[in-house]
Amino acid sequence: MCDTAAALETRPYSHHDFEKTELTPSYRVDLRNPTSNGLDQFINAKLVYDWSQLTWKDIGKPYEVKSVAKSKKEWEQTNGEMSVKTSWEFFNRSFHEWFVMDVPAKTIETKQRMKKHLSQFHFKEVKEALGETMRLSLWNYAHRIEDGVWDPRGKRALFQGLDVEKPRILFLGAAEGYEAMQLSAMYPGGEVVMVDYDEFCKTDRFGDFPESYPFLGVSRASGSPTVWYKDQMNIHYVVDDIRNLSFGKEFDIVISVGLLEHFPDEYKHEVMDWHRRFLKEGGYVIMTTPRHQLKSRLFYSIMADVMNHTYRELMDIRQMGLYVYEGGFEILRHGFIKVHNGIVARPR
């Protein structure tokens, strides 16, 4: 009985929960659309038919997010310009707090604090609490209600149809590793290698990722839809700079999520080379970047103190695709989902 209870606590969902969705205090569980049928409705695809005809003059350059986190400004006043690595360390710790937060409870607490300060005419504290309430409301919508950050149905739509069996998957700049785990559920039996040069990503962002989160995928035995969990996957986490990795061309899939947009144009070819460097012949590169749309600009403005520690661009799918195409890749699938652009490609 104890073993059964423990299993239900860490693996609470099964095929009996297909088509179910529910909110936890920190995120949405979504087990809708367990088969691949109909997933195409969750991606707007095939927007460009000939990448060789597209030019930067036609589409313009990405939008650069200029607002900067308060914590970065304060650090630089004392220490000088913040290094890229330190910027990422600040970002990862800040962003992680929101992923593990009990959002409804935190919202109630913040509103109560705001009322108390208002009754005492502490207007500076009222303003701070009001800003926190706005950020909580936006995060609640973006991550819990809309499920835009993880977006399992959109990601599955982007990832479907790959010709791989028991793939080795390399995740560059992995953070909590969500997308590689989704890929592992869809194409089970292989190995995932996650790479990030911030130890915190291994110990906390990935380490704290909920064991009970269900990933929709397929059974290795029957090929029918099933639910997978983090502890069922063959995952290794490497803490290192991507440029120092000693792997050869040994991966069936190389994926990055929100990596390309953090590099100015003079470094983007190098970023694309990282994806090529570790890929087997015939393997797939999968990349996503945040979409350039009004609500994304509002998000990064309101959430600046949480998010904006590093260089960041917002692109449309044409801009992202042109970087990938100019980097020497054939684009096999492209489109946009809720808040991300997505591309599946191979070296030309």
ABEGO torsion letter per residue (X at the ends): XAAAAAAAAABABBAAABGBBBBBAABBBBABGABABGAAAABBBGABABAAABBAAAAEBBBBBABBBAAAAAAAAAAEBBBAAAAAAAAAAAAAAAAABBAAAAAAAAAAAAAAAAAAGBAAAAAAAAAAAAAAAAAAAAAAAAGAAAGAAAAAAAABGBBBBGBBBBBBGAEAGAAAAAAAAABBGBBBBBBBABAAAAAAAAAABBAABBBBBBBAAAGBBBBBBAAABBBBBBBBBAAABABBBABABBBBBGAAAABBAAAAAAAAAAAAAABBBGBBBBBBBBBBBAAAAAAAAAAAAAABABBBBBBBAAAAAAAAAAAGBBBABBEBBAABBBBBBBBX
